[in-house]
Amino acid sequence: MAYSLSQAGFSVVVLEAGPRFDPTQYPLNQADWERLPKTFSASRDAQRDHYTSGPKEPLNPQYRHLQSWTEGEKVSVNKTHRAPPKVYRVKGVGGCTLHYQGEAHRFSPHAFKSRSLFGYGEDWPIQYEDLEPYYDKMEKLLGVAGDPNNPFKAPRGPFPNPPHRLSCASQRFKQGFDELGLQLHQNSVAILSRPYDGRVPCNYCNGCSQGCMMGSKSSMDVSLLPKAEATGNTRILANATAAQIQIDGEEKAKGVMFFDEKKQENFVHAKVVVLSASAMESPRLLLNSESKAFPDGLANRSGGVGLYFMETMFHDLTALFDEPIHSHKGLQIDARCWNYNFPNPSQSFQAGVVFGVSPLGLIGPGAYSKYLVHGWGKSHKDQMREYFGRTLHLFAIGEQHPHPNNQVKLDPTERDGFGLPVSQLATQLHANELEMLNFMAIRGKAISNAARVKRVLGEASAYDLSGITHMGGTCRMGSDPQRSVVNQFCQSHDVPNLFVVDASCFVTQGGGDSPSLTIQALALRAGEYLAKEARKGNI
Ligand SMILES: Cc1cc2nc3c(=O)[nH]c(=O)nc-3n(C[C@H](O)[C@H](O)[C@H](O)COP(=O)(O)OP(=O)(O)OC[C@H]3O[C@@H](n4cnc5c(N)ncnc54)[C@H](O)[C@@H]3O)c2cc1C
């Protein structure tokens, strides 16, 4: 939004609760990087206190076989209840794109109309064709690399960057997919495969999640925000925490009260307020902005703020191979399998699922010691030799149906460091999700058997663990102001000069595809609309 509005000549102030990071200072630039604190851990910890969870969810015993386990411990992680939700996010200029893996997926056309095609969820008020030009534009801005001939995706032109070659490890796992007639494709990623836009291509160090020290991953801090600032129209205030959006007598937003880096209360006046604080924090800020005119929270006359939270449905299997596959090198996720992205009516669940392979955190011996290799002395060394560079994750991500009871609300008692109520997150699994997780586990095992992995070292599943990386819902987009919070341009139905532009406007989750490119395309579209309407004097 900052990019789009400042290009259009509008004056923009960005309030960002976290700091500004300097890629040249990321630990991966140091020789002893594995012993240094993780780049974003401090800001993650700072965020961690900022939400609580609803009542613990008892595990459904019918699916006990899905309990997470690791070879090291040989026990289930949670025996009776699902672990409380754990949301992974980064506070900082660039948000979660700082630690995302750069996957840049377009949602497929069917993902926008799950209600009319498959009978679940809700249709979006827009279709793939509405977003397509913005997907195109966004991919060019980010220099997305990919293969345009993916038969599971809508037909399209070439990507601005050629696809990355599959790593040695992905090629090895591909044998299992091939054997079962599944297609493991080159992923589309916002990671440069050639020099582009003044930035250098990827060095395949695998450290995307720790912050790209090369600037080859197109996180917002190195791609769009510098362009926004270069216009002279955008000012970014880091360590500035928005606390309340205030309204005037005409029920229009008049600006934002925030705490600055010295924790002093401050106010910024604005003709338009855009809220992009994530599916957890945007509803919180709206609910914390109640007033006489909006006693249930700003922009919440529908009562929909906070509802339909969608978390990450995942299954992960850690596979050990017999031979070295150099799994510590490459992109974090260079290959995906979309065979199950289109929901299949003959299955026991209705949802899209996408498989992928990745080393995830296993990129150095320190991580192996922490997660997999135990013991001391010779036994440790022997096991390290057996595991290092031979271990790869096979994972699947699927969509959770939007349920009204899965929601973000305000915790009645807990406050953050500024004295503001924190979010309380309630999220539960339903029958459809359990069946989907079961499917992921069964298919995952079949693929790893077909790939002739030496041993499975562990499995993790959203059945008993919650690791939320992709989240959406909570300020749903729709045409009916009674049943949605924002319209198709992310504009509040109740407050015309307030926009909510992040994953909270999502209606459904894209069948297992990653969300960022869709958030960004929606932002370009909303920015263009906002600029046009403001020029006409309509906002
Ligand atoms: C480990 C990991 C890997 C991922 N990999 C991928 C991937 O490869 N591809 C993909 O598409 N998606 C990926 N995702 C998901 C993706 O990063 C998020 O879905 C996306 O960034 C969400 O964007 P957002 O704008 O909704 O929120 P965010 O990116 O979370 O941005 C919100 C920003 O608002 C700030 N903020 C919050 N509250 C306030 C406040 N009160 N005042 C001021 N500022 C505030 C936050 O500090 C943050 O910077 C990944 C996520 C994780 C955790």
The ligand as a Gaussian input file, in Angstrom:
#p B3LYP/6-31G(d) Opt

LIG

0 1
 C        8.403000     -19.025000       8.891000
 C        7.391000     -18.505000       7.912000
 C        7.553000     -18.762000       6.549000
 C        6.626000     -18.278000       5.643000
 N        6.838000     -18.512000       4.316000
 C        5.966000     -18.002000       3.418000
 C        6.238000     -18.113000       2.029000
 O        7.254000     -18.654000       1.616000
 N        5.345000     -17.565000       1.169000
 C        4.210000     -16.933000       1.588000
 O        3.423000     -16.478000       0.757000
 N        3.959000     -16.804000       2.903000
 C        4.810000     -17.292000       3.817000
 N        4.578000     -17.110000       5.148000
 C        3.380000     -16.367000       5.549000
 C        3.549000     -14.900000       5.275000
 O        4.792000     -14.458000       5.760000
 C        2.419000     -14.125000       5.916000
 O        1.210000     -14.724000       5.538000
 C        2.371000     -12.687000       5.453000
 O        3.591000     -12.047000       5.594000
 C        1.316000     -11.978000       6.255000
 O        1.277000     -10.644000       5.855000
 P        0.430000      -9.607000       6.680000
 O        0.584000      -8.309000       5.972000
 O       -0.931000     -10.150000       6.883000
 O        1.129000      -9.545000       8.112000
 P        2.676000      -9.330000       8.602000
 O        3.628000      -9.747000       7.524000
 O        2.715000     -10.020000       9.898000
 O        2.801000      -7.788000       8.761000
 C        2.204000      -7.091000       9.827000
 C        3.139000      -6.019000      10.301000
 O        2.419000      -5.156000      11.169000
 C        3.202000      -4.866000      12.308000
 N        2.288000      -4.554000      13.410000
 C        1.455000      -5.398000      14.056000
 N        0.764000      -4.729000      14.997000
 C        1.147000      -3.438000      14.929000
 C        0.788000      -2.261000      15.639000
 N       -0.122000      -2.289000      16.604000
 N        1.400000      -1.099000      15.316000
 C        2.333000      -1.045000      14.329000
 N        2.712000      -2.139000      13.633000
 C        2.126000      -3.317000      13.922000
 C        4.010000      -6.123000      12.550000
 O        5.151000      -5.831000      13.329000
 C        4.321000      -6.540000      11.110000
 O        5.501000      -5.953000      10.636000
 C        5.494000     -17.559000       6.077000
 C        5.340000     -17.290000       7.434000
 C        6.266000     -17.758000       8.341000
 C        6.051000     -17.465000       9.780000

